[in-house]
Every structure is written in structure tokens, then in C-alpha cells.
Amino acid sequence: MSSPNNVVIDGVVYVPQHEIKPLSDELTQDVLKQLVSMRYFNEQHKMKRQAWDIINKISPSVAKLSEEDAYKLFHQED
């Protein structure tokens, strides 16, 4: 499977590696707290940043990607 974001060196395809932290009780509680607050306060103008904060807590390497690159990482075409 080729992608415009792949790097090929000597015929070997290199793709970005991303770590997704295991959902510990503490991380799960923190993420759920933020999600519940987003729904409760319903501040649409803040939700994009709040969603990024949650992604950053779970996987900082994914959060560093631009939104378009992160979207493509998880929604690759078959």
C-alpha cells in the first residue's frame, strides 16, 4: 500500500510510528472528565482545542501531526 506520506529508502517503505498510551485508570478518568465537561458546557468554540488536548493526553505523537495528516493516518483508503 503506497501513500504520499511514505518515505522509501532503498526500496524499504518507512512510515511514521506513533505510540498510543494504554488507558490507565488515571488517564481514563482524566479523558472522561474532559469529555463530560465538553458536553456539559457545550462551548462549541472551544471543542476543537479540547479534543486536541484529549488526543495529546492519549498520544502526543499523533497530536503533533497536522489535522489532515492525523486524519489520513487513521482513515487510510483501501
mmJSON file of the N, C-alpha and C atoms, coordinates in Angstrom:
{"data_MODEL":{"atom_site":{
"group_PDB":["ATOM","ATOM","ATOM","ATOM","ATOM","ATOM","ATOM","ATOM","ATOM","ATOM","ATOM","ATOM","ATOM","ATOM","ATOM","ATOM","ATOM","ATOM","ATOM","ATOM","ATOM","ATOM","ATOM","ATOM","ATOM","ATOM","ATOM","ATOM","ATOM","ATOM","ATOM","ATOM","ATOM","ATOM","ATOM","ATOM","ATOM","ATOM","ATOM","ATOM","ATOM","ATOM","ATOM","ATOM","ATOM","ATOM","ATOM","ATOM","ATOM","ATOM","ATOM","ATOM","ATOM","ATOM","ATOM","ATOM","ATOM","ATOM","ATOM","ATOM","ATOM","ATOM","ATOM","ATOM","ATOM","ATOM","ATOM","ATOM","ATOM","ATOM","ATOM","ATOM","ATOM","ATOM","ATOM","ATOM","ATOM","ATOM","ATOM","ATOM","ATOM","ATOM","ATOM","ATOM","ATOM","ATOM","ATOM","ATOM","ATOM","ATOM","ATOM","ATOM","ATOM","ATOM","ATOM","ATOM","ATOM","ATOM","ATOM","ATOM","ATOM","ATOM","ATOM","ATOM","ATOM","ATOM","ATOM","ATOM","ATOM","ATOM","ATOM","ATOM","ATOM","ATOM","ATOM","ATOM","ATOM","ATOM","ATOM","ATOM","ATOM","ATOM","ATOM","ATOM","ATOM","ATOM","ATOM","ATOM","ATOM","ATOM","ATOM","ATOM","ATOM","ATOM","ATOM","ATOM","ATOM","ATOM","ATOM","ATOM","ATOM","ATOM","ATOM","ATOM","ATOM","ATOM","ATOM","ATOM","ATOM","ATOM","ATOM","ATOM","ATOM","ATOM","ATOM","ATOM","ATOM","ATOM","ATOM","ATOM","ATOM","ATOM","ATOM","ATOM","ATOM","ATOM","ATOM","ATOM","ATOM","ATOM","ATOM","ATOM","ATOM","ATOM","ATOM","ATOM","ATOM","ATOM","ATOM","ATOM","ATOM","ATOM","ATOM","ATOM","ATOM","ATOM","ATOM","ATOM","ATOM","ATOM","ATOM","ATOM","ATOM","ATOM","ATOM","ATOM","ATOM","ATOM","ATOM","ATOM","ATOM","ATOM","ATOM","ATOM","ATOM","ATOM","ATOM","ATOM","ATOM","ATOM","ATOM","ATOM","ATOM","ATOM","ATOM","ATOM","ATOM","ATOM","ATOM","ATOM","ATOM","ATOM","ATOM","ATOM","ATOM","ATOM","ATOM","ATOM","ATOM","ATOM","ATOM","ATOM","ATOM","ATOM"],
"id":[1,2,3,4,5,6,7,8,9,10,11,12,13,14,15,16,17,18,19,20,21,22,23,24,25,26,27,28,29,30,31,32,33,34,35,36,37,38,39,40,41,42,43,44,45,46,47,48,49,50,51,52,53,54,55,56,57,58,59,60,61,62,63,64,65,66,67,68,69,70,71,72,73,74,75,76,77,78,79,80,81,82,83,84,85,86,87,88,89,90,91,92,93,94,95,96,97,98,99,100,101,102,103,104,105,106,107,108,109,110,111,112,113,114,115,116,117,118,119,120,121,122,123,124,125,126,127,128,129,130,131,132,133,134,135,136,137,138,139,140,141,142,143,144,145,146,147,148,149,150,151,152,153,154,155,156,157,158,159,160,161,162,163,164,165,166,167,168,169,170,171,172,173,174,175,176,177,178,179,180,181,182,183,184,185,186,187,188,189,190,191,192,193,194,195,196,197,198,199,200,201,202,203,204,205,206,207,208,209,210,211,212,213,214,215,216,217,218,219,220,221,222,223,224,225,226,227,228,229,230,231,232,233,234],
"type_symbol":["N","C","C","N","C","C","N","C","C","N","C","C","N","C","C","N","C","C","N","C","C","N","C","C","N","C","C","N","C","C","N","C","C","N","C","C","N","C","C","N","C","C","N","C","C","N","C","C","N","C","C","N","C","C","N","C","C","N","C","C","N","C","C","N","C","C","N","C","C","N","C","C","N","C","C","N","C","C","N","C","C","N","C","C","N","C","C","N","C","C","N","C","C","N","C","C","N","C","C","N","C","C","N","C","C","N","C","C","N","C","C","N","C","C","N","C","C","N","C","C","N","C","C","N","C","C","N","C","C","N","C","C","N","C","C","N","C","C","N","C","C","N","C","C","N","C","C","N","C","C","N","C","C","N","C","C","N","C","C","N","C","C","N","C","C","N","C","C","N","C","C","N","C","C","N","C","C","N","C","C","N","C","C","N","C","C","N","C","C","N","C","C","N","C","C","N","C","C","N","C","C","N","C","C","N","C","C","N","C","C","N","C","C","N","C","C","N","C","C","N","C","C","N","C","C","N","C","C","N","C","C","N","C","C"],
"label_atom_id":["N","CA","C","N","CA","C","N","CA","C","N","CA","C","N","CA","C","N","CA","C","N","CA","C","N","CA","C","N","CA","C","N","CA","C","N","CA","C","N","CA","C","N","CA","C","N","CA","C","N","CA","C","N","CA","C","N","CA","C","N","CA","C","N","CA","C","N","CA","C","N","CA","C","N","CA","C","N","CA","C","N","CA","C","N","CA","C","N","CA","C","N","CA","C","N","CA","C","N","CA","C","N","CA","C","N","CA","C","N","CA","C","N","CA","C","N","CA","C","N","CA","C","N","CA","C","N","CA","C","N","CA","C","N","CA","C","N","CA","C","N","CA","C","N","CA","C","N","CA","C","N","CA","C","N","CA","C","N","CA","C","N","CA","C","N","CA","C","N","CA","C","N","CA","C","N","CA","C","N","CA","C","N","CA","C","N","CA","C","N","CA","C","N","CA","C","N","CA","C","N","CA","C","N","CA","C","N","CA","C","N","CA","C","N","CA","C","N","CA","C","N","CA","C","N","CA","C","N","CA","C","N","CA","C","N","CA","C","N","CA","C","N","CA","C","N","CA","C","N","CA","C","N","CA","C","N","CA","C","N","CA","C","N","CA","C","N","CA","C","N","CA","C"],
"label_alt_id":[null,null,null,null,null,null,null,null,null,null,null,null,null,null,null,null,null,null,null,null,null,null,null,null,null,null,null,null,null,null,null,null,null,null,null,null,null,null,null,null,null,null,null,null,null,null,null,null,null,null,null,null,null,null,null,null,null,null,null,null,null,null,null,null,null,null,null,null,null,null,null,null,null,null,null,null,null,null,null,null,null,null,null,null,null,null,null,null,null,null,null,null,null,null,null,null,null,null,null,null,null,null,null,null,null,null,null,null,null,null,null,null,null,null,null,null,null,null,null,null,null,null,null,null,null,null,null,null,null,null,null,null,null,null,null,null,null,null,null,null,null,null,null,null,null,null,null,null,null,null,null,null,null,null,null,null,null,null,null,null,null,null,null,null,null,null,null,null,null,null,null,null,null,null,null,null,null,null,null,null,null,null,null,null,null,null,null,null,null,null,null,null,null,null,null,null,null,null,null,null,null,null,null,null,null,null,null,null,null,null,null,null,null,null,null,null,null,null,null,null,null,null,null,null,null,null,null,null,null,null,null,null,null,null],
"label_comp_id":["MET","MET","MET","SER","SER","SER","SER","SER","SER","PRO","PRO","PRO","ASN","ASN","ASN","ASN","ASN","ASN","VAL","VAL","VAL","VAL","VAL","VAL","ILE","ILE","ILE","ASP","ASP","ASP","GLY","GLY","GLY","VAL","VAL","VAL","VAL","VAL","VAL","TYR","TYR","TYR","VAL","VAL","VAL","PRO","PRO","PRO","GLN","GLN","GLN","HIS","HIS","HIS","GLU","GLU","GLU","ILE","ILE","ILE","LYS","LYS","LYS","PRO","PRO","PRO","LEU","LEU","LEU","SER","SER","SER","ASP","ASP","ASP","GLU","GLU","GLU","LEU","LEU","LEU","THR","THR","THR","GLN","GLN","GLN","ASP","ASP","ASP","VAL","VAL","VAL","LEU","LEU","LEU","LYS","LYS","LYS","GLN","GLN","GLN","LEU","LEU","LEU","VAL","VAL","VAL","SER","SER","SER","MET","MET","MET","ARG","ARG","ARG","TYR","TYR","TYR","PHE","PHE","PHE","ASN","ASN","ASN","GLU","GLU","GLU","GLN","GLN","GLN","HIS","HIS","HIS","LYS","LYS","LYS","MET","MET","MET","LYS","LYS","LYS","ARG","ARG","ARG","GLN","GLN","GLN","ALA","ALA","ALA","TRP","TRP","TRP","ASP","ASP","ASP","ILE","ILE","ILE","ILE","ILE","ILE","ASN","ASN","ASN","LYS","LYS","LYS","ILE","ILE","ILE","SER","SER","SER","PRO","PRO","PRO","SER","SER","SER","VAL","VAL","VAL","ALA","ALA","ALA","LYS","LYS","LYS","LEU","LEU","LEU","SER","SER","SER","GLU","GLU","GLU","GLU","GLU","GLU","ASP","ASP","ASP","ALA","ALA","ALA","TYR","TYR","TYR","LYS","LYS","LYS","LEU","LEU","LEU","PHE","PHE","PHE","HIS","HIS","HIS","GLN","GLN","GLN","GLU","GLU","GLU","ASP","ASP","ASP"],
"label_asym_id":["A","A","A","A","A","A","A","A","A","A","A","A","A","A","A","A","A","A","A","A","A","A","A","A","A","A","A","A","A","A","A","A","A","A","A","A","A","A","A","A","A","A","A","A","A","A","A","A","A","A","A","A","A","A","A","A","A","A","A","A","A","A","A","A","A","A","A","A","A","A","A","A","A","A","A","A","A","A","A","A","A","A","A","A","A","A","A","A","A","A","A","A","A","A","A","A","A","A","A","A","A","A","A","A","A","A","A","A","A","A","A","A","A","A","A","A","A","A","A","A","A","A","A","A","A","A","A","A","A","A","A","A","A","A","A","A","A","A","A","A","A","A","A","A","A","A","A","A","A","A","A","A","A","A","A","A","A","A","A","A","A","A","A","A","A","A","A","A","A","A","A","A","A","A","A","A","A","A","A","A","A","A","A","A","A","A","A","A","A","A","A","A","A","A","A","A","A","A","A","A","A","A","A","A","A","A","A","A","A","A","A","A","A","A","A","A","A","A","A","A","A","A","A","A","A","A","A","A","A","A","A","A","A","A"],
"label_entity_id":["1","1","1","1","1","1","1","1","1","1","1","1","1","1","1","1","1","1","1","1","1","1","1","1","1","1","1","1","1","1","1","1","1","1","1","1","1","1","1","1","1","1","1","1","1","1","1","1","1","1","1","1","1","1","1","1","1","1","1","1","1","1","1","1","1","1","1","1","1","1","1","1","1","1","1","1","1","1","1","1","1","1","1","1","1","1","1","1","1","1","1","1","1","1","1","1","1","1","1","1","1","1","1","1","1","1","1","1","1","1","1","1","1","1","1","1","1","1","1","1","1","1","1","1","1","1","1","1","1","1","1","1","1","1","1","1","1","1","1","1","1","1","1","1","1","1","1","1","1","1","1","1","1","1","1","1","1","1","1","1","1","1","1","1","1","1","1","1","1","1","1","1","1","1","1","1","1","1","1","1","1","1","1","1","1","1","1","1","1","1","1","1","1","1","1","1","1","1","1","1","1","1","1","1","1","1","1","1","1","1","1","1","1","1","1","1","1","1","1","1","1","1","1","1","1","1","1","1","1","1","1","1","1","1"],
"label_seq_id":[1,1,1,2,2,2,3,3,3,4,4,4,5,5,5,6,6,6,7,7,7,8,8,8,9,9,9,10,10,10,11,11,11,12,12,12,13,13,13,14,14,14,15,15,15,16,16,16,17,17,17,18,18,18,19,19,19,20,20,20,21,21,21,22,22,22,23,23,23,24,24,24,25,25,25,26,26,26,27,27,27,28,28,28,29,29,29,30,30,30,31,31,31,32,32,32,33,33,33,34,34,34,35,35,35,36,36,36,37,37,37,38,38,38,39,39,39,40,40,40,41,41,41,42,42,42,43,43,43,44,44,44,45,45,45,46,46,46,47,47,47,48,48,48,49,49,49,50,50,50,51,51,51,52,52,52,53,53,53,54,54,54,55,55,55,56,56,56,57,57,57,58,58,58,59,59,59,60,60,60,61,61,61,62,62,62,63,63,63,64,64,64,65,65,65,66,66,66,67,67,67,68,68,68,69,69,69,70,70,70,71,71,71,72,72,72,73,73,73,74,74,74,75,75,75,76,76,76,77,77,77,78,78,78],
"pdbx_PDB_ins_code":[null,null,null,null,null,null,null,null,null,null,null,null,null,null,null,null,null,null,null,null,null,null,null,null,null,null,null,null,null,null,null,null,null,null,null,null,null,null,null,null,null,null,null,null,null,null,null,null,null,null,null,null,null,null,null,null,null,null,null,null,null,null,null,null,null,null,null,null,null,null,null,null,null,null,null,null,null,null,null,null,null,null,null,null,null,null,null,null,null,null,null,null,null,null,null,null,null,null,null,null,null,null,null,null,null,null,null,null,null,null,null,null,null,null,null,null,null,null,null,null,null,null,null,null,null,null,null,null,null,null,null,null,null,null,null,null,null,null,null,null,null,null,null,null,null,null,null,null,null,null,null,null,null,null,null,null,null,null,null,null,null,null,null,null,null,null,null,null,null,null,null,null,null,null,null,null,null,null,null,null,null,null,null,null,null,null,null,null,null,null,null,null,null,null,null,null,null,null,null,null,null,null,null,null,null,null,null,null,null,null,null,null,null,null,null,null,null,null,null,null,null,null,null,null,null,null,null,null,null,null,null,null,null,null],
"Cartn_x":[0.86,0.0,0.898,0.754,1.56,0.719,1.406,0.754,1.678,1.134,2.003,2.846,2.526,3.267,4.359,4.488,5.52,6.861,7.914,9.278,9.875,10.453,11.042,12.546,13.325,14.781,15.257,15.976,16.466,15.352,14.186,13.068,12.323,12.742,12.071,11.163,9.88,8.909,8.953,9.174,9.17,7.906,7.229,6.01,6.173,5.482,5.584,5.126,5.814,5.439,4.802,3.73,3.02,2.721,2.957,2.662,1.318,0.468,-0.803,-0.741,-0.822,-0.688,-1.821,-1.52,-2.599,-3.504,-4.777,-5.713,-5.698,-4.864,-4.828,-6.069,-6.342,-7.492,-7.375,-6.165,-5.959,-6.184,-5.607,-5.779,-7.24,-7.883,-9.293,-10.151,-9.923,-10.692,-10.488,-9.242,-8.944,-9.617,-9.528,-10.145,-11.667,-12.256,-13.713,-14.153,-13.39,-13.699,-13.748,-12.755,-12.733,-13.895,-14.196,-15.306,-16.65,-16.865,-18.117,-18.233,-17.131,-17.149,-17.493,-16.944,-17.243,-18.739,-19.346,-20.79,-21.605,-21.209,-21.976,-21.988,-20.8,-20.716,-21.077,-20.955,-21.352,-20.812,-19.547,-18.911,-18.26,-19.039,-18.611,-17.269,-17.048,-15.828,-14.579,-14.73,-13.591,-13.375,-14.334,-14.289,-13.137,-12.747,-11.644,-10.358,-10.094,-8.897,-9.001,-10.163,-10.337,-10.135,-10.623,-10.425,-8.936,-8.209,-6.766,-6.081,-6.497,-5.917,-6.097,-7.264,-7.53,-6.642,-6.544,-5.67,-4.23,-3.799,-2.44,-2.179,-3.169,-3.007,-2.835,-3.565,-3.525,-2.305,-1.992,-0.872,-0.27,0.741,1.363,1.9,2.385,2.927,1.837,0.635,-0.476,-0.906,-0.905,-1.313,-0.383,0.883,1.843,1.606,0.959,0.666,-0.349,-0.292,-1.355,-2.66,-3.771,-5.063,-5.244,-4.841,-5.027,-4.195,-2.937,-2.084,-2.598,-3.059,-3.593,-4.854,-5.692,-6.907,-6.534,-5.572,-5.159,-4.549,-3.855,-3.242,-4.285,-5.422,-6.446,-7.557,-7.584,-8.632,-8.009,-7.097,-6.448,-7.434,-7.315,-8.17,-7.652,-8.561,-8.16,-7.823],
"Cartn_y":[-1.177,0.0,1.229,2.094,3.306,4.497,5.489,6.699,7.862,9.056,10.202,10.58,10.037,10.365,9.351,8.292,7.288,7.797,7.35,7.627,6.291,6.243,4.999,5.2,4.357,4.409,3.01,2.924,1.625,0.59,1.01,0.1,-0.271,0.279,-0.001,1.174,0.88,1.925,2.198,3.445,3.86,4.665,4.358,5.085,5.637,6.732,7.293,6.284,6.232,5.369,6.233,5.766,6.529,5.64,6.188,5.45,5.911,4.964,5.275,4.66,5.526,5.069,4.122,3.097,2.249,3.085,2.812,3.6,3.129,3.789,3.508,4.121,3.749,4.322,5.838,6.332,7.774,8.49,7.955,8.557,8.49,7.357,7.208,8.21,8.358,9.32,10.738,11.093,12.441,12.712,11.747,11.9,11.979,11.106,11.143,12.461,12.963,14.25,15.361,15.379,16.4,16.235,15.001,14.771,15.164,14.818,15.18,16.7,17.375,18.842,19.457,18.881,19.394,19.315,18.184,18.023,18.911,19.025,19.784,21.271,21.835,23.274,23.631,22.679,22.866,24.165,24.438,25.634,25.258,25.362,24.915,25.516,26.774,27.454,26.892,26.129,25.563,24.077,23.426,21.967,21.453,22.173,21.705,21.636,22.652,22.665,21.603,21.457,20.457,19.047,18.804,17.489,17.244,18.284,18.152,17.834,18.471,18.2,16.733,16.183,14.776,13.86,14.147,13.355,13.432,14.615,14.808,13.985,13.852,13.037,11.56,11.099,9.687,9.38,10.275,10.032,11.355,11.858,13.123,13.114,11.97,11.931,12.143,11.652,11.884,13.347,13.918,15.313,16.26,15.874,16.737,16.796,15.785,15.794,16.89,17.386,18.308,17.534,18.216,17.529,16.666,17.16,16.401,15.126,15.222,14.04,13.033,13.501,12.594,11.912,12.65,12.058,10.951,11.237,10.242,9.013,9.202,8.075,7.058,7.527,6.631,6.307,6.989,6.752,6.501,5.565,5.26,4.59,4.967,4.337,2.946,2.038,0.655,0.513],
"Cartn_z":[0.0,0.0,0.0,-0.999,-1.039,-0.621,-0.126,0.357,0.061,-0.203,-0.465,0.752,1.932,3.147,3.463,2.662,2.896,2.403,3.064,2.639,2.228,1.025,0.536,0.409,1.117,1.048,0.684,-0.434,-0.921,-1.0,-1.439,-1.62,-0.349,0.795,2.069,2.401,2.643,2.963,4.464,4.812,6.214,6.466,7.541,7.898,9.304,9.618,10.965,12.015,13.119,14.234,15.315,15.885,16.904,18.092,19.252,20.472,21.006,21.319,21.963,23.346,24.343,25.723,26.099,26.899,27.41,28.314,28.27,29.066,30.515,31.306,32.739,33.376,34.601,35.306,35.395,35.676,35.808,34.477,33.407,32.085,31.652,31.864,31.502,32.256,33.542,34.347,33.836,33.521,33.044,31.703,30.788,29.467,29.596,30.396,30.594,31.222,32.16,32.799,31.747,30.855,29.807,28.834,28.445,27.513,28.125,29.389,30.065,30.167,30.47,30.544,29.193,28.124,26.789,26.503,26.847,26.608,27.533,28.785,29.767,29.426,29.154,28.897,27.458,26.52,25.119,24.523,24.766,24.215,22.881,21.824,20.501,20.087,20.437,20.019,20.706,21.774,22.496,22.207,21.572,21.452,20.603,19.575,18.737,19.558,20.338,21.181,22.285,22.868,23.92,23.371,22.165,21.542,21.303,20.864,20.665,21.99,23.074,24.395,24.781,24.487,24.808,23.962,22.664,21.794,22.297,22.709,23.207,24.465,25.32,26.533,26.185,25.18,24.802,23.933,22.983,22.07,21.606,22.319,21.926,20.496,20.023,18.664,17.617,17.872,16.944,17.013,18.203,18.358,17.616,17.477,16.788,15.281,14.751,13.316,13.006,11.801,11.417,11.378,11.479,11.49,10.254,9.118,7.882,7.896,8.34,8.384,9.401,10.551,11.568,11.043,10.348,9.781,8.799,7.926,6.927,7.588,8.713,9.411,9.847,10.33,10.857,9.861,8.714,7.72,6.346,6.278,5.007,4.066,2.798,1.786,1.492,1.266,0.956,-0.502],
"occupancy":[1.0,1.0,1.0,1.0,1.0,1.0,1.0,1.0,1.0,1.0,1.0,1.0,1.0,1.0,1.0,1.0,1.0,1.0,1.0,1.0,1.0,1.0,1.0,1.0,1.0,1.0,1.0,1.0,1.0,1.0,1.0,1.0,1.0,1.0,1.0,1.0,1.0,1.0,1.0,1.0,1.0,1.0,1.0,1.0,1.0,1.0,1.0,1.0,1.0,1.0,1.0,1.0,1.0,1.0,1.0,1.0,1.0,1.0,1.0,1.0,1.0,1.0,1.0,1.0,1.0,1.0,1.0,1.0,1.0,1.0,1.0,1.0,1.0,1.0,1.0,1.0,1.0,1.0,1.0,1.0,1.0,1.0,1.0,1.0,1.0,1.0,1.0,1.0,1.0,1.0,1.0,1.0,1.0,1.0,1.0,1.0,1.0,1.0,1.0,1.0,1.0,1.0,1.0,1.0,1.0,1.0,1.0,1.0,1.0,1.0,1.0,1.0,1.0,1.0,1.0,1.0,1.0,1.0,1.0,1.0,1.0,1.0,1.0,1.0,1.0,1.0,1.0,1.0,1.0,1.0,1.0,1.0,1.0,1.0,1.0,1.0,1.0,1.0,1.0,1.0,1.0,1.0,1.0,1.0,1.0,1.0,1.0,1.0,1.0,1.0,1.0,1.0,1.0,1.0,1.0,1.0,1.0,1.0,1.0,1.0,1.0,1.0,1.0,1.0,1.0,1.0,1.0,1.0,1.0,1.0,1.0,1.0,1.0,1.0,1.0,1.0,1.0,1.0,1.0,1.0,1.0,1.0,1.0,1.0,1.0,1.0,1.0,1.0,1.0,1.0,1.0,1.0,1.0,1.0,1.0,1.0,1.0,1.0,1.0,1.0,1.0,1.0,1.0,1.0,1.0,1.0,1.0,1.0,1.0,1.0,1.0,1.0,1.0,1.0,1.0,1.0,1.0,1.0,1.0,1.0,1.0,1.0,1.0,1.0,1.0,1.0,1.0,1.0,1.0,1.0,1.0,1.0,1.0,1.0],
"B_iso_or_equiv":[0.0,0.0,0.0,0.0,0.0,0.0,0.0,0.0,0.0,0.0,0.0,0.0,0.0,0.0,0.0,0.0,0.0,0.0,0.0,0.0,0.0,0.0,0.0,0.0,0.0,0.0,0.0,0.0,0.0,0.0,0.0,0.0,0.0,0.0,0.0,0.0,0.0,0.0,0.0,0.0,0.0,0.0,0.0,0.0,0.0,0.0,0.0,0.0,0.0,0.0,0.0,0.0,0.0,0.0,0.0,0.0,0.0,0.0,0.0,0.0,0.0,0.0,0.0,0.0,0.0,0.0,0.0,0.0,0.0,0.0,0.0,0.0,0.0,0.0,0.0,0.0,0.0,0.0,0.0,0.0,0.0,0.0,0.0,0.0,0.0,0.0,0.0,0.0,0.0,0.0,0.0,0.0,0.0,0.0,0.0,0.0,0.0,0.0,0.0,0.0,0.0,0.0,0.0,0.0,0.0,0.0,0.0,0.0,0.0,0.0,0.0,0.0,0.0,0.0,0.0,0.0,0.0,0.0,0.0,0.0,0.0,0.0,0.0,0.0,0.0,0.0,0.0,0.0,0.0,0.0,0.0,0.0,0.0,0.0,0.0,0.0,0.0,0.0,0.0,0.0,0.0,0.0,0.0,0.0,0.0,0.0,0.0,0.0,0.0,0.0,0.0,0.0,0.0,0.0,0.0,0.0,0.0,0.0,0.0,0.0,0.0,0.0,0.0,0.0,0.0,0.0,0.0,0.0,0.0,0.0,0.0,0.0,0.0,0.0,0.0,0.0,0.0,0.0,0.0,0.0,0.0,0.0,0.0,0.0,0.0,0.0,0.0,0.0,0.0,0.0,0.0,0.0,0.0,0.0,0.0,0.0,0.0,0.0,0.0,0.0,0.0,0.0,0.0,0.0,0.0,0.0,0.0,0.0,0.0,0.0,0.0,0.0,0.0,0.0,0.0,0.0,0.0,0.0,0.0,0.0,0.0,0.0,0.0,0.0,0.0,0.0,0.0,0.0,0.0,0.0,0.0,0.0,0.0,0.0],
"pdbx_formal_charge":[null,null,null,null,null,null,null,null,null,null,null,null,null,null,null,null,null,null,null,null,null,null,null,null,null,null,null,null,null,null,null,null,null,null,null,null,null,null,null,null,null,null,null,null,null,null,null,null,null,null,null,null,null,null,null,null,null,null,null,null,null,null,null,null,null,null,null,null,null,null,null,null,null,null,null,null,null,null,null,null,null,null,null,null,null,null,null,null,null,null,null,null,null,null,null,null,null,null,null,null,null,null,null,null,null,null,null,null,null,null,null,null,null,null,null,null,null,null,null,null,null,null,null,null,null,null,null,null,null,null,null,null,null,null,null,null,null,null,null,null,null,null,null,null,null,null,null,null,null,null,null,null,null,null,null,null,null,null,null,null,null,null,null,null,null,null,null,null,null,null,null,null,null,null,null,null,null,null,null,null,null,null,null,null,null,null,null,null,null,null,null,null,null,null,null,null,null,null,null,null,null,null,null,null,null,null,null,null,null,null,null,null,null,null,null,null,null,null,null,null,null,null,null,null,null,null,null,null,null,null,null,null,null,null],
"auth_seq_id":[1,1,1,2,2,2,3,3,3,4,4,4,5,5,5,6,6,6,7,7,7,8,8,8,9,9,9,10,10,10,11,11,11,12,12,12,13,13,13,14,14,14,15,15,15,16,16,16,17,17,17,18,18,18,19,19,19,20,20,20,21,21,21,22,22,22,23,23,23,24,24,24,25,25,25,26,26,26,27,27,27,28,28,28,29,29,29,30,30,30,31,31,31,32,32,32,33,33,33,34,34,34,35,35,35,36,36,36,37,37,37,38,38,38,39,39,39,40,40,40,41,41,41,42,42,42,43,43,43,44,44,44,45,45,45,46,46,46,47,47,47,48,48,48,49,49,49,50,50,50,51,51,51,52,52,52,53,53,53,54,54,54,55,55,55,56,56,56,57,57,57,58,58,58,59,59,59,60,60,60,61,61,61,62,62,62,63,63,63,64,64,64,65,65,65,66,66,66,67,67,67,68,68,68,69,69,69,70,70,70,71,71,71,72,72,72,73,73,73,74,74,74,75,75,75,76,76,76,77,77,77,78,78,78],
"auth_comp_id":["MET","MET","MET","SER","SER","SER","SER","SER","SER","PRO","PRO","PRO","ASN","ASN","ASN","ASN","ASN","ASN","VAL","VAL","VAL","VAL","VAL","VAL","ILE","ILE","ILE","ASP","ASP","ASP","GLY","GLY","GLY","VAL","VAL","VAL","VAL","VAL","VAL","TYR","TYR","TYR","VAL","VAL","VAL","PRO","PRO","PRO","GLN","GLN","GLN","HIS","HIS","HIS","GLU","GLU","GLU","ILE","ILE","ILE","LYS","LYS","LYS","PRO","PRO","PRO","LEU","LEU","LEU","SER","SER","SER","ASP","ASP","ASP","GLU","GLU","GLU","LEU","LEU","LEU","THR","THR","THR","GLN","GLN","GLN","ASP","ASP","ASP","VAL","VAL","VAL","LEU","LEU","LEU","LYS","LYS","LYS","GLN","GLN","GLN","LEU","LEU","LEU","VAL","VAL","VAL","SER","SER","SER","MET","MET","MET","ARG","ARG","ARG","TYR","TYR","TYR","PHE","PHE","PHE","ASN","ASN","ASN","GLU","GLU","GLU","GLN","GLN","GLN","HIS","HIS","HIS","LYS","LYS","LYS","MET","MET","MET","LYS","LYS","LYS","ARG","ARG","ARG","GLN","GLN","GLN","ALA","ALA","ALA","TRP","TRP","TRP","ASP","ASP","ASP","ILE","ILE","ILE","ILE","ILE","ILE","ASN","ASN","ASN","LYS","LYS","LYS","ILE","ILE","ILE","SER","SER","SER","PRO","PRO","PRO","SER","SER","SER","VAL","VAL","VAL","ALA","ALA","ALA","LYS","LYS","LYS","LEU","LEU","LEU","SER","SER","SER","GLU","GLU","GLU","GLU","GLU","GLU","ASP","ASP","ASP","ALA","ALA","ALA","TYR","TYR","TYR","LYS","LYS","LYS","LEU","LEU","LEU","PHE","PHE","PHE","HIS","HIS","HIS","GLN","GLN","GLN","GLU","GLU","GLU","ASP","ASP","ASP"],
"auth_asym_id":["A","A","A","A","A","A","A","A","A","A","A","A","A","A","A","A","A","A","A","A","A","A","A","A","A","A","A","A","A","A","A","A","A","A","A","A","A","A","A","A","A","A","A","A","A","A","A","A","A","A","A","A","A","A","A","A","A","A","A","A","A","A","A","A","A","A","A","A","A","A","A","A","A","A","A","A","A","A","A","A","A","A","A","A","A","A","A","A","A","A","A","A","A","A","A","A","A","A","A","A","A","A","A","A","A","A","A","A","A","A","A","A","A","A","A","A","A","A","A","A","A","A","A","A","A","A","A","A","A","A","A","A","A","A","A","A","A","A","A","A","A","A","A","A","A","A","A","A","A","A","A","A","A","A","A","A","A","A","A","A","A","A","A","A","A","A","A","A","A","A","A","A","A","A","A","A","A","A","A","A","A","A","A","A","A","A","A","A","A","A","A","A","A","A","A","A","A","A","A","A","A","A","A","A","A","A","A","A","A","A","A","A","A","A","A","A","A","A","A","A","A","A","A","A","A","A","A","A","A","A","A","A","A","A"],
"auth_atom_id":["N","CA","C","N","CA","C","N","CA","C","N","CA","C","N","CA","C","N","CA","C","N","CA","C","N","CA","C","N","CA","C","N","CA","C","N","CA","C","N","CA","C","N","CA","C","N","CA","C","N","CA","C","N","CA","C","N","CA","C","N","CA","C","N","CA","C","N","CA","C","N","CA","C","N","CA","C","N","CA","C","N","CA","C","N","CA","C","N","CA","C","N","CA","C","N","CA","C","N","CA","C","N","CA","C","N","CA","C","N","CA","C","N","CA","C","N","CA","C","N","CA","C","N","CA","C","N","CA","C","N","CA","C","N","CA","C","N","CA","C","N","CA","C","N","CA","C","N","CA","C","N","CA","C","N","CA","C","N","CA","C","N","CA","C","N","CA","C","N","CA","C","N","CA","C","N","CA","C","N","CA","C","N","CA","C","N","CA","C","N","CA","C","N","CA","C","N","CA","C","N","CA","C","N","CA","C","N","CA","C","N","CA","C","N","CA","C","N","CA","C","N","CA","C","N","CA","C","N","CA","C","N","CA","C","N","CA","C","N","CA","C","N","CA","C","N","CA","C","N","CA","C","N","CA","C","N","CA","C","N","CA","C","N","CA","C","N","CA","C","N","CA","C"],
"pdbx_PDB_model_num":[1,1,1,1,1,1,1,1,1,1,1,1,1,1,1,1,1,1,1,1,1,1,1,1,1,1,1,1,1,1,1,1,1,1,1,1,1,1,1,1,1,1,1,1,1,1,1,1,1,1,1,1,1,1,1,1,1,1,1,1,1,1,1,1,1,1,1,1,1,1,1,1,1,1,1,1,1,1,1,1,1,1,1,1,1,1,1,1,1,1,1,1,1,1,1,1,1,1,1,1,1,1,1,1,1,1,1,1,1,1,1,1,1,1,1,1,1,1,1,1,1,1,1,1,1,1,1,1,1,1,1,1,1,1,1,1,1,1,1,1,1,1,1,1,1,1,1,1,1,1,1,1,1,1,1,1,1,1,1,1,1,1,1,1,1,1,1,1,1,1,1,1,1,1,1,1,1,1,1,1,1,1,1,1,1,1,1,1,1,1,1,1,1,1,1,1,1,1,1,1,1,1,1,1,1,1,1,1,1,1,1,1,1,1,1,1,1,1,1,1,1,1,1,1,1,1,1,1,1,1,1,1,1,1]
}}}
